[in-house]
Amino acid sequence: MNEIDFSGKTVLVIGGSSGIGNGIARQFRDHGAEVYVCGTRASAEDYTAEDVSDLSGLHYFQLDVSHDDNVQAFQPPFDKLDVLVASQGTVMYKQAEFQMPNFRKVLDVNLMSVMNCCMKFHPMLKETKGSVVILGSGASFFAVFGNPAYSASKGALRTLTMTLGEAWARDGIRVNGIAPGLIVTKITKVTWDHPRRYEDSLNEIPLRRWGTPEEMGGIALFLASPLASYMTGQMLLVDGGMGLS
Ligand SMILES: NC(=O)c1ccc[n+]([C@@H]2O[C@H](COP(=O)([O-])OP(=O)(O)OC[C@H]3O[C@@H](n4cnc5c(N)ncnc54)[C@H](OP(=O)(O)O)[C@@H]3O)[C@@H](O)[C@H]2O)c1
């Protein structure tokens, strides 16, 4: 038996249009799943390699999850769901998150929308005894200098993962999370595209390199597969060792 064969399974990756979510979506696609992804832009053609995005073989649709009503009104183009991945996320730099409207905006995308999507798809996941994978961050465990909203939202996702894992175990749904370290995507371009910041960051990582969206996809496959069948409510720190000291 191949435990990471997802043939016949339906996977939805919120935020699968680019970066980590896209890497996760491609891994599920390559392991046989029918994969649906969404993002904020009108069509798949609006994404390029610059966005760390490749939508080939994935079903793309536009859905802005920052408004509850959008998520509630959304009619999914599938009638069963085995895996829900919540990889939506945003961050604001230059102290912007210290302003309340911005703090709320980041919380709406990074936290409120995750709960909303989980609730929206709970009935479908209960039907299949499916699995949820939530994208936290190193910020789920540690403070992030200058980003109060990002770190508060990611900290909350860790206990949300624990709480939903406990609550939905009786439905046969496992809920786990991935807390990535530094991964090359469009939201981290400010660091990897800046030679001095990039060099400094490497000194913080025992494995001496950044991670890739595909590597996060490998962890998501594991978490959603029978290999992790006795695991729920956990958020795995996958950071090249950055959080070890
Ligand atoms: N990169 C890292 O080093 C790192 C580290 C730790 C955690 N993370 C987390 O990993 C997740 C993915 O981030 P990423 O680095 O892959 O960045 P990314 O490429 O910008 O991906 C973020 C995804 O979220 C989507 N999104 C943002 N706002 C949305 C909204 N209102 N409605 C629907 N979708 C929305 C984006 O859609 P568009 O493509 O249309 O913008 C995109 O698909 C996030 O939760 C992030 O916090 C990233």
The ligand as an SDF file (V2000), in Angstrom:
LIG
                    3D

 48 52  0  0  0  0  0  0  0  0999 V2000
    7.0310   32.2860    3.3460 N   0  0  0  0  0  0  0  0  0  0  0  0
    7.3860   32.0580    4.5960 C   0  0  0  0  0  0  0  0  0  0  0  0
    8.5720   32.1250    4.9540 O   0  0  0  0  0  0  0  0  0  0  0  0
    6.3360   31.6880    5.6220 C   0  0  0  0  0  0  0  0  0  0  0  0
    6.7850   31.3610    6.8980 C   0  0  0  0  0  0  0  0  0  0  0  0
    5.8630   30.9950    7.8500 C   0  0  0  0  0  0  0  0  0  0  0  0
    4.5170   30.9450    7.5370 C   0  0  0  0  0  0  0  0  0  0  0  0
    4.0990   31.2780    6.2900 N   0  0  0  0  0  0  0  0  0  0  0  0
    2.6490   31.1890    6.0280 C   0  0  0  0  0  0  0  0  0  0  0  0
    2.4170   30.3750    4.9090 O   0  0  0  0  0  0  0  0  0  0  0  0
    1.1870   30.7740    4.2880 C   0  0  0  0  0  0  0  0  0  0  0  0
    1.4390   31.0220    2.8140 C   0  0  0  0  0  0  0  0  0  0  0  0
    2.2660   32.1870    2.6790 O   0  0  0  0  0  0  0  0  0  0  0  0
    3.3280   32.3310    1.4870 P   0  0  0  0  0  0  0  0  0  0  0  0
    4.6150   32.6300    2.1050 O   0  0  0  0  0  0  0  0  0  0  0  0
    3.1670   31.1940    0.5590 O   0  0  0  0  0  0  0  0  0  0  0  0
    2.8630   33.7050    0.8040 O   0  0  0  0  0  0  0  0  0  0  0  0
    2.0280   33.9650   -0.5420 P   0  0  0  0  0  0  0  0  0  0  0  0
    2.7190   33.4140   -1.7110 O   0  0  0  0  0  0  0  0  0  0  0  0
    1.7110   35.4150   -0.5480 O   0  0  0  0  0  0  0  0  0  0  0  0
    0.6980   33.1190   -0.2880 O   0  0  0  0  0  0  0  0  0  0  0  0
   -0.3660   33.6310    0.4420 C   0  0  0  0  0  0  0  0  0  0  0  0
   -1.6120   33.0690   -0.1620 C   0  0  0  0  0  0  0  0  0  0  0  0
   -2.7490   33.5900    0.5520 O   0  0  0  0  0  0  0  0  0  0  0  0
   -3.6380   34.1470   -0.4030 C   0  0  0  0  0  0  0  0  0  0  0  0
   -4.4150   35.2060    0.2040 N   0  0  0  0  0  0  0  0  0  0  0  0
   -3.9640   36.3170    0.8250 C   0  0  0  0  0  0  0  0  0  0  0  0
   -5.0140   37.0780    1.2050 N   0  0  0  0  0  0  0  0  0  0  0  0
   -6.1270   36.4070    0.8170 C   0  0  0  0  0  0  0  0  0  0  0  0
   -7.5190   36.6840    0.8850 C   0  0  0  0  0  0  0  0  0  0  0  0
   -7.9950   37.7900    1.4510 N   0  0  0  0  0  0  0  0  0  0  0  0
   -8.3690   35.7680    0.3450 N   0  0  0  0  0  0  0  0  0  0  0  0
   -7.9040   34.6530   -0.2580 C   0  0  0  0  0  0  0  0  0  0  0  0
   -6.6140   34.3370   -0.3460 N   0  0  0  0  0  0  0  0  0  0  0  0
   -5.7460   35.2190    0.1670 C   0  0  0  0  0  0  0  0  0  0  0  0
   -2.7530   34.6780   -1.5060 C   0  0  0  0  0  0  0  0  0  0  0  0
   -3.4870   34.9080   -2.6650 O   0  0  0  0  0  0  0  0  0  0  0  0
   -2.8180   35.7550   -3.8700 P   0  0  0  0  0  0  0  0  0  0  0  0
   -1.8620   34.8160   -4.5060 O   0  0  0  0  0  0  0  0  0  0  0  0
   -3.9400   36.1350   -4.7510 O   0  0  0  0  0  0  0  0  0  0  0  0
   -2.1250   36.9180   -3.2350 O   0  0  0  0  0  0  0  0  0  0  0  0
   -1.7830   33.5140   -1.6190 C   0  0  0  0  0  0  0  0  0  0  0  0
   -2.3290   32.4530   -2.3480 O   0  0  0  0  0  0  0  0  0  0  0  0
    0.7210   32.0150    5.0300 C   0  0  0  0  0  0  0  0  0  0  0  0
   -0.2240   31.6450    5.9910 O   0  0  0  0  0  0  0  0  0  0  0  0
    1.9950   32.5210    5.6880 C   0  0  0  0  0  0  0  0  0  0  0  0
    1.7250   33.2870    6.8360 O   0  0  0  0  0  0  0  0  0  0  0  0
    4.9650   31.6690    5.3270 C   0  0  0  0  0  0  0  0  0  0  0  0
  1  2  1  0
  2  3  2  0
  2  4  1  0
  4  5  1  0
  4 48  2  0
  5  6  2  0
  6  7  1  0
  7  8  2  0
  8  9  1  0
  8 48  1  0
  9 10  1  0
  9 46  1  0
 10 11  1  0
 11 12  1  0
 11 44  1  0
 12 13  1  0
 13 14  1  0
 14 15  2  0
 14 16  1  0
 14 17  1  0
 17 18  1  0
 18 19  2  0
 18 20  1  0
 18 21  1  0
 21 22  1  0
 22 23  1  0
 23 24  1  0
 23 42  1  0
 24 25  1  0
 25 26  1  0
 25 36  1  0
 26 27  1  0
 26 35  1  0
 27 28  2  0
 28 29  1  0
 29 30  1  0
 29 35  2  0
 30 31  1  0
 30 32  2  0
 32 33  1  0
 33 34  2  0
 34 35  1  0
 36 37  1  0
 36 42  1  0
 37 38  1  0
 38 39  2  0
 38 40  1  0
 38 41  1  0
 42 43  1  0
 44 45  1  0
 44 46  1  0
 46 47  1  0
M  CHG  2   8   1  16  -1
M  END
$$$$
